[in-house]
């Protein structure tokens, strides 16, 4: 825990919240140690903490990040209702004419009033041509299930998949089919986030660097590699 401590603590906090429905403040290594020592912690939870740190930190498991804003008067419970209505369970949804589909793969859940999680399935099929030039769906090329997480504290959405095309398809399906709920839903950092960063940098340029301000604004530690954003 001597390196990237804040990132690792945020990973543990989100893991406990989303997978064990435990809401606890973990601002330091001491907070985490006290939690693990004073509560009835089972082996599965400890293994889960180790695994999530190993996957997200050591292996760089990517989460693609989007910034969103709901329409005025809307909250996570309204988003939950919209997702359930607009993305019926196991019903294929696409964003264009290609044979790429997103399905809701489970229940939409809200954890601790601040985090919404929905499992989705990504499916991609080959495009084949029939006699006469008519396109048809061929064999399945890939299939994967992952979570889409909306955090109302940071107004960030995490698409927890392994490839950018999977993330893009998910984002486009949500924008196309989950209607009348999003005021904005954009890749992070969006222009609004960049404007916030610029203002803060202007005010505090002598004391802290730009990357640190990006982390402050998002309230989540993000590392960028090419077009991928890995959230920790």
LOSE-884850 format. One record per residue (C-alpha): residue number from 1; x, y negated, z negated. Coordinates in nm, 3 decimals. Each point is the difference from the previous one (the first is absolute). Last residue first. Layout:
% residues N
<ropa seq="NUM" c1="X" c2="Y" c3="Z"/>
...
END
This chain:
% residues 232
<ropa seq="232" c1="-0.906" c2="-0.266" c3="0.978"/>
<ropa seq="231" c1="-0.128" c2="-0.097" c3="0.338"/>
<ropa seq="230" c1="0.199" c2="0.087" c3="0.310"/>
<ropa seq="229" c1="-0.069" c2="-0.240" c3="0.283"/>
<ropa seq="228" c1="0.083" c2="0.135" c3="0.344"/>
<ropa seq="227" c1="0.062" c2="-0.214" c3="0.308"/>
<ropa seq="226" c1="0.381" c2="0.002" c3="-0.038"/>
<ropa seq="225" c1="0.062" c2="0.101" c3="-0.361"/>
<ropa seq="224" c1="-0.167" c2="-0.227" c3="-0.255"/>
<ropa seq="223" c1="0.004" c2="0.051" c3="-0.373"/>
<ropa seq="222" c1="-0.304" c2="-0.099" c3="-0.204"/>
<ropa seq="221" c1="-0.029" c2="-0.038" c3="-0.375"/>
<ropa seq="220" c1="-0.357" c2="-0.087" c3="-0.092"/>
<ropa seq="219" c1="-0.133" c2="-0.319" c3="-0.151"/>
<ropa seq="218" c1="-0.042" c2="-0.117" c3="0.360"/>
<ropa seq="217" c1="0.103" c2="-0.355" c3="-0.076"/>
<ropa seq="216" c1="0.273" c2="0.095" c3="-0.245"/>
<ropa seq="215" c1="0.153" c2="0.254" c3="0.239"/>
<ropa seq="214" c1="0.005" c2="-0.250" c3="0.284"/>
<ropa seq="213" c1="0.158" c2="-0.248" c3="-0.241"/>
<ropa seq="212" c1="0.282" c2="0.241" c3="-0.075"/>
<ropa seq="211" c1="0.066" c2="0.040" c3="0.370"/>
<ropa seq="210" c1="0.028" c2="-0.375" c3="0.047"/>
<ropa seq="209" c1="0.267" c2="-0.055" c3="-0.266"/>
<ropa seq="208" c1="-0.034" c2="-0.155" c3="-0.345"/>
<ropa seq="207" c1="0.122" c2="-0.306" c3="-0.192"/>
<ropa seq="206" c1="0.090" c2="-0.277" c3="0.241"/>
<ropa seq="205" c1="-0.282" c2="0.064" c3="0.245"/>
<ropa seq="204" c1="-0.268" c2="-0.040" c3="-0.266"/>
<ropa seq="203" c1="-0.256" c2="-0.245" c3="0.132"/>
<ropa seq="202" c1="0.084" c2="0.040" c3="0.368"/>
<ropa seq="201" c1="0.024" c2="0.375" c3="-0.046"/>
<ropa seq="200" c1="-0.343" c2="0.005" c3="-0.158"/>
<ropa seq="199" c1="-0.153" c2="-0.188" c3="0.292"/>
<ropa seq="198" c1="0.175" c2="0.220" c3="0.256"/>
<ropa seq="197" c1="-0.111" c2="0.319" c3="-0.176"/>
<ropa seq="196" c1="-0.361" c2="-0.113" c3="-0.009"/>
<ropa seq="195" c1="0.020" c2="-0.082" c3="0.370"/>
<ropa seq="194" c1="0.146" c2="0.345" c3="0.070"/>
<ropa seq="193" c1="-0.285" c2="0.161" c3="-0.191"/>
<ropa seq="192" c1="-0.253" c2="-0.195" c3="0.207"/>
<ropa seq="191" c1="0.182" c2="0.097" c3="0.317"/>
<ropa seq="190" c1="-0.034" c2="0.367" c3="-0.085"/>
<ropa seq="189" c1="0.263" c2="0.203" c3="-0.182"/>
<ropa seq="188" c1="-0.163" c2="0.244" c3="0.018"/>
<ropa seq="187" c1="-0.209" c2="0.122" c3="0.294"/>
<ropa seq="186" c1="-0.342" c2="-0.168" c3="0.010"/>
<ropa seq="185" c1="-0.353" c2="0.042" c3="-0.135"/>
<ropa seq="184" c1="-0.190" c2="-0.327" c3="-0.026"/>
<ropa seq="183" c1="-0.350" c2="-0.104" c3="-0.109"/>
<ropa seq="182" c1="-0.074" c2="0.369" c3="-0.036"/>
<ropa seq="181" c1="-0.350" c2="0.123" c3="-0.094"/>
<ropa seq="180" c1="-0.229" c2="-0.038" c3="0.299"/>
<ropa seq="179" c1="0.122" c2="0.318" c3="0.171"/>
<ropa seq="178" c1="0.183" c2="0.317" c3="-0.094"/>
<ropa seq="177" c1="0.001" c2="0.136" c3="0.358"/>
<ropa seq="176" c1="0.242" c2="-0.213" c3="0.200"/>
<ropa seq="175" c1="0.230" c2="-0.127" c3="-0.277"/>
<ropa seq="174" c1="0.009" c2="0.338" c3="-0.175"/>
<ropa seq="173" c1="0.069" c2="0.180" c3="0.329"/>
<ropa seq="172" c1="0.275" c2="-0.248" c3="0.087"/>
<ropa seq="171" c1="0.176" c2="0.042" c3="-0.335"/>
<ropa seq="170" c1="-0.016" c2="0.379" c3="0.018"/>
<ropa seq="169" c1="0.134" c2="0.007" c3="0.355"/>
<ropa seq="168" c1="0.282" c2="-0.237" c3="-0.095"/>
<ropa seq="167" c1="0.096" c2="0.212" c3="-0.300"/>
<ropa seq="166" c1="0.010" c2="0.319" c3="0.204"/>
<ropa seq="165" c1="0.204" c2="-0.174" c3="0.269"/>
<ropa seq="164" c1="0.241" c2="-0.126" c3="-0.267"/>
<ropa seq="163" c1="0.083" c2="0.344" c3="-0.130"/>
<ropa seq="162" c1="0.016" c2="0.168" c3="-0.340"/>
<ropa seq="161" c1="-0.326" c2="-0.095" c3="-0.165"/>
<ropa seq="160" c1="-0.098" c2="-0.183" c3="-0.317"/>
<ropa seq="159" c1="-0.200" c2="-0.287" c3="0.143"/>
<ropa seq="158" c1="0.037" c2="-0.259" c3="-0.277"/>
<ropa seq="157" c1="-0.242" c2="-0.295" c3="-0.004"/>
<ropa seq="156" c1="0.103" c2="-0.320" c3="-0.176"/>
<ropa seq="155" c1="-0.223" c2="-0.255" c3="-0.168"/>
<ropa seq="154" c1="0.247" c2="-0.001" c3="-0.294"/>
<ropa seq="153" c1="-0.255" c2="0.054" c3="-0.278"/>
<ropa seq="152" c1="-0.265" c2="0.148" c3="0.232"/>
<ropa seq="151" c1="0.225" c2="0.293" c3="0.094"/>
<ropa seq="150" c1="-0.142" c2="0.193" c3="0.297"/>
<ropa seq="149" c1="0.143" c2="0.350" c3="0.051"/>
<ropa seq="148" c1="-0.022" c2="0.215" c3="0.313"/>
<ropa seq="147" c1="0.095" c2="0.358" c3="-0.077"/>
<ropa seq="146" c1="0.142" c2="0.268" c3="0.229"/>
<ropa seq="145" c1="-0.108" c2="0.298" c3="0.209"/>
<ropa seq="144" c1="0.191" c2="0.118" c3="0.307"/>
<ropa seq="143" c1="-0.077" c2="0.152" c3="0.340"/>
<ropa seq="142" c1="0.211" c2="0.011" c3="0.313"/>
<ropa seq="141" c1="-0.008" c2="0.109" c3="0.362"/>
<ropa seq="140" c1="-0.347" c2="0.153" c3="0.025"/>
<ropa seq="139" c1="-0.070" c2="0.161" c3="0.336"/>
<ropa seq="138" c1="-0.180" c2="-0.188" c3="0.275"/>
<ropa seq="137" c1="-0.264" c2="-0.271" c3="0.005"/>
<ropa seq="136" c1="-0.128" c2="-0.083" c3="0.347"/>
<ropa seq="135" c1="0.073" c2="-0.250" c3="0.276"/>
<ropa seq="134" c1="-0.179" c2="0.016" c3="0.333"/>
<ropa seq="133" c1="0.229" c2="-0.026" c3="0.302"/>
<ropa seq="132" c1="-0.209" c2="0.205" c3="0.242"/>
<ropa seq="131" c1="0.129" c2="0.329" c3="-0.132"/>
<ropa seq="130" c1="0.051" c2="-0.038" c3="-0.376"/>
<ropa seq="129" c1="0.275" c2="-0.204" c3="-0.162"/>
<ropa seq="128" c1="0.133" c2="0.066" c3="-0.349"/>
<ropa seq="127" c1="0.069" c2="-0.231" c3="-0.293"/>
<ropa seq="126" c1="0.162" c2="0.178" c3="-0.291"/>
<ropa seq="125" c1="-0.161" c2="-0.037" c3="-0.339"/>
<ropa seq="124" c1="0.091" c2="-0.208" c3="-0.306"/>
<ropa seq="123" c1="-0.162" c2="0.035" c3="-0.342"/>
<ropa seq="122" c1="0.045" c2="-0.220" c3="-0.306"/>
<ropa seq="121" c1="-0.192" c2="0.098" c3="-0.313"/>
<ropa seq="120" c1="-0.098" c2="-0.252" c3="-0.265"/>
<ropa seq="119" c1="0.004" c2="-0.003" c3="-0.380"/>
<ropa seq="118" c1="-0.158" c2="-0.310" c3="-0.159"/>
<ropa seq="117" c1="0.137" c2="-0.189" c3="-0.299"/>
<ropa seq="116" c1="-0.125" c2="-0.324" c3="-0.153"/>
<ropa seq="115" c1="0.208" c2="-0.168" c3="-0.270"/>
<ropa seq="114" c1="-0.110" c2="-0.280" c3="-0.234"/>
<ropa seq="113" c1="-0.301" c2="0.126" c3="-0.199"/>
<ropa seq="112" c1="0.219" c2="0.249" c3="-0.193"/>
<ropa seq="111" c1="-0.014" c2="0.245" c3="0.291"/>
<ropa seq="110" c1="-0.255" c2="-0.035" c3="0.278"/>
<ropa seq="109" c1="-0.068" c2="0.312" c3="0.203"/>
<ropa seq="108" c1="-0.107" c2="0.069" c3="0.359"/>
<ropa seq="107" c1="-0.064" c2="0.373" c3="0.026"/>
<ropa seq="106" c1="0.177" c2="0.222" c3="0.250"/>
<ropa seq="105" c1="0.144" c2="0.043" c3="0.349"/>
<ropa seq="104" c1="-0.126" c2="-0.313" c3="0.174"/>
<ropa seq="103" c1="0.086" c2="0.067" c3="0.362"/>
<ropa seq="102" c1="0.238" c2="-0.186" c3="0.233"/>
<ropa seq="101" c1="0.030" c2="0.094" c3="0.364"/>
<ropa seq="100" c1="0.247" c2="-0.023" c3="0.287"/>
<ropa seq="99" c1="-0.118" c2="0.129" c3="0.336"/>
<ropa seq="98" c1="0.046" c2="-0.330" c3="0.179"/>
<ropa seq="97" c1="-0.294" c2="-0.216" c3="0.107"/>
<ropa seq="96" c1="0.037" c2="-0.254" c3="-0.279"/>
<ropa seq="95" c1="-0.042" c2="-0.044" c3="-0.377"/>
<ropa seq="94" c1="-0.111" c2="0.351" c3="-0.091"/>
<ropa seq="93" c1="-0.226" c2="0.147" c3="-0.266"/>
<ropa seq="92" c1="-0.067" c2="0.369" c3="-0.061"/>
<ropa seq="91" c1="-0.252" c2="0.084" c3="-0.273"/>
<ropa seq="90" c1="0.147" c2="0.202" c3="-0.288"/>
<ropa seq="89" c1="-0.190" c2="-0.200" c3="-0.268"/>
<ropa seq="88" c1="-0.177" c2="-0.303" c3="0.144"/>
<ropa seq="87" c1="0.226" c2="-0.297" c3="0.077"/>
<ropa seq="86" c1="-0.237" c2="-0.299" c3="0.027"/>
<ropa seq="85" c1="-0.222" c2="0.088" c3="-0.294"/>
<ropa seq="84" c1="0.260" c2="0.135" c3="-0.244"/>
<ropa seq="83" c1="0.247" c2="-0.270" c3="0.105"/>
<ropa seq="82" c1="-0.262" c2="-0.273" c3="-0.044"/>
<ropa seq="81" c1="-0.107" c2="0.123" c3="-0.345"/>
<ropa seq="80" c1="0.362" c2="0.011" c3="-0.120"/>
<ropa seq="79" c1="0.063" c2="-0.349" c3="0.141"/>
<ropa seq="78" c1="-0.299" c2="-0.127" c3="-0.196"/>
<ropa seq="77" c1="0.136" c2="0.162" c3="-0.317"/>
<ropa seq="76" c1="0.338" c2="-0.157" c3="0.072"/>
<ropa seq="75" c1="-0.153" c2="-0.349" c3="-0.005"/>
<ropa seq="74" c1="-0.185" c2="-0.227" c3="0.243"/>
<ropa seq="73" c1="-0.132" c2="-0.346" c3="-0.088"/>
<ropa seq="72" c1="0.203" c2="-0.171" c3="0.270"/>
<ropa seq="71" c1="0.123" c2="0.243" c3="0.264"/>
<ropa seq="70" c1="0.283" c2="0.231" c3="-0.099"/>
<ropa seq="69" c1="0.365" c2="-0.085" c3="0.049"/>
<ropa seq="68" c1="0.264" c2="0.241" c3="0.124"/>
<ropa seq="67" c1="0.378" c2="0.027" c3="0.024"/>
<ropa seq="66" c1="0.132" c2="0.319" c3="0.155"/>
<ropa seq="65" c1="0.281" c2="0.231" c3="-0.108"/>
<ropa seq="64" c1="0.126" c2="0.319" c3="0.158"/>
<ropa seq="63" c1="0.118" c2="0.249" c3="-0.260"/>
<ropa seq="62" c1="0.315" c2="0.184" c3="0.091"/>
<ropa seq="61" c1="0.163" c2="0.281" c3="-0.195"/>
<ropa seq="60" c1="0.351" c2="-0.135" c3="-0.060"/>
<ropa seq="59" c1="0.143" c2="0.336" c3="-0.100"/>
<ropa seq="58" c1="0.163" c2="-0.112" c3="-0.324"/>
<ropa seq="57" c1="-0.247" c2="-0.275" c3="-0.091"/>
<ropa seq="56" c1="-0.347" c2="0.107" c3="0.114"/>
<ropa seq="55" c1="0.036" c2="0.377" c3="0.002"/>
<ropa seq="54" c1="0.229" c2="0.037" c3="-0.301"/>
<ropa seq="53" c1="-0.194" c2="-0.251" c3="-0.206"/>
<ropa seq="52" c1="-0.328" c2="0.174" c3="0.087"/>
<ropa seq="51" c1="0.149" c2="0.338" c3="-0.082"/>
<ropa seq="50" c1="0.142" c2="-0.101" c3="-0.338"/>
<ropa seq="49" c1="-0.325" c2="-0.162" c3="-0.108"/>
<ropa seq="48" c1="-0.196" c2="0.305" c3="0.113"/>
<ropa seq="47" c1="0.237" c2="0.232" c3="-0.188"/>
<ropa seq="46" c1="-0.062" c2="-0.202" c3="-0.315"/>
<ropa seq="45" c1="-0.377" c2="0.010" c3="0.055"/>
<ropa seq="44" c1="0.004" c2="0.375" c3="0.064"/>
<ropa seq="43" c1="0.203" c2="0.063" c3="-0.315"/>
<ropa seq="42" c1="-0.257" c2="-0.155" c3="-0.230"/>
<ropa seq="41" c1="0.014" c2="-0.335" c3="-0.176"/>
<ropa seq="40" c1="-0.193" c2="-0.036" c3="-0.325"/>
<ropa seq="39" c1="0.091" c2="-0.361" c3="-0.058"/>
<ropa seq="38" c1="0.253" c2="-0.173" c3="-0.223"/>
<ropa seq="37" c1="0.323" c2="0.111" c3="0.163"/>
<ropa seq="36" c1="-0.095" c2="-0.046" c3="0.368"/>
<ropa seq="35" c1="-0.157" c2="-0.338" c3="-0.066"/>
<ropa seq="34" c1="0.293" c2="-0.116" c3="-0.213"/>
<ropa seq="33" c1="0.248" c2="0.101" c3="0.271"/>
<ropa seq="32" c1="-0.202" c2="-0.183" c3="0.266"/>
<ropa seq="31" c1="-0.018" c2="-0.317" c3="-0.207"/>
<ropa seq="30" c1="0.373" c2="0.027" c3="-0.078"/>
<ropa seq="29" c1="0.079" c2="0.028" c3="0.371"/>
<ropa seq="28" c1="-0.178" c2="-0.330" c3="0.045"/>
<ropa seq="27" c1="-0.326" c2="-0.155" c3="0.116"/>
<ropa seq="26" c1="-0.218" c2="0.307" c3="-0.025"/>
<ropa seq="25" c1="-0.347" c2="-0.117" c3="-0.097"/>
<ropa seq="24" c1="-0.242" c2="0.291" c3="-0.010"/>
<ropa seq="23" c1="-0.304" c2="0.112" c3="0.198"/>
<ropa seq="22" c1="-0.018" c2="0.378" c3="0.018"/>
<ropa seq="21" c1="-0.239" c2="0.135" c3="0.262"/>
<ropa seq="20" c1="0.231" c2="0.303" c3="0.049"/>
<ropa seq="19" c1="0.069" c2="-0.013" c3="0.375"/>
<ropa seq="18" c1="-0.067" c2="-0.364" c3="0.090"/>
<ropa seq="17" c1="0.092" c2="-0.174" c3="-0.324"/>
<ropa seq="16" c1="0.287" c2="0.224" c3="-0.106"/>
<ropa seq="15" c1="0.152" c2="-0.012" c3="0.350"/>
<ropa seq="14" c1="-0.048" c2="-0.377" c3="0.023"/>
<ropa seq="13" c1="0.186" c2="-0.056" c3="-0.328"/>
<ropa seq="12" c1="0.275" c2="0.248" c3="0.091"/>
<ropa seq="11" c1="0.065" c2="-0.165" c3="0.337"/>
<ropa seq="10" c1="-0.002" c2="-0.344" c3="-0.164"/>
<ropa seq="9" c1="0.261" c2="0.121" c3="-0.251"/>
<ropa seq="8" c1="0.217" c2="0.124" c3="0.286"/>
<ropa seq="7" c1="-0.016" c2="-0.328" c3="0.187"/>
<ropa seq="6" c1="0.081" c2="-0.201" c3="-0.314"/>
<ropa seq="5" c1="0.301" c2="0.220" c3="-0.076"/>
<ropa seq="4" c1="0.163" c2="-0.031" c3="0.340"/>
<ropa seq="3" c1="0.320" c2="0.141" c3="-0.156"/>
<ropa seq="2" c1="0.066" c2="0.095" c3="-0.364"/>
<ropa seq="1" c1="-0.304" c2="0.230" c3="-0.016"/>
END
